[in-house]
Structure formats: C-alpha cells, structure tokens
Amino acid sequence: MYYKDLYKSNFVYETTPNLGFNFFIDLKQNSKIIFDKAFTARGNFSVLGRESGVISIGKNVFFNLGCSISCLESVTVGDDVLFGEGVKIYDHNHEFKRPNELIGAQGYDERES
C-alpha cells in the first residue's frame, strides 16, 4: 500500500482500510493515523495530520463522499460510526483575536470548547 510505504509507522491499521477513490493523506512530523478493522471511505476523503496529531478511527467506520479530517492534536472516531457526505472534522480553529493582523498569521487555537 502506497501510504504505508510513504509514512511507515505513522500509518497504522489492523486490517487494510478501504480508502475509496481520490483518497489523500498528508502526515507531518510525528503525526499518525490509526485505522481499526473494517474502515471504508466512499471517495474524495482526505486526512491532514499536523505537528504530532493522532487520528484514531474505530471499527466499522464509514465516510461518505467528500469528507475530511484535519488534526493538530487529537481526533478520535469511535466504533460503528457512519458519516454523511461532506463532513469536516477539525480539532482546532484559527486564532482571530488581533484585528490588525491577518488571520492566517495568528496561528491556531487547539483548546477544547
């Protein structure tokens, strides 16, 4: 599998995940994605792991078309979860407290809300 070769120990799975078509994964530094058994993505699914973020996906999870996960710290999806089309999961938000500074230059807020 291409991603297992590319990311080695950062791409972990119990059984080979069914990634669908147009799957995109980008893991940086010490980030990791862990798939349990019976994962399916229909298509156009993307995962962005930043810093040392850990994405953990449980058993029997299904993502419909156009879903994505972006993680700086931690995202966990439990067992037997179904996601509809276009679902976006983030564990962070842009900072926007300084009105005279571009939002993109202010970094991220990872606090739980």
Secondary structure, DSSP 8 states (H G I E B T S, - for coil): -HHHHHHGGGEEESS--B--BS-EEEE-TT-EEEE-SS-EE-BS-EEEE-TT-EEEE-SS-EE-TT-EEEESSEEEE-SS-EE-TT-EEES-EE----TTS-GGGS-EE----
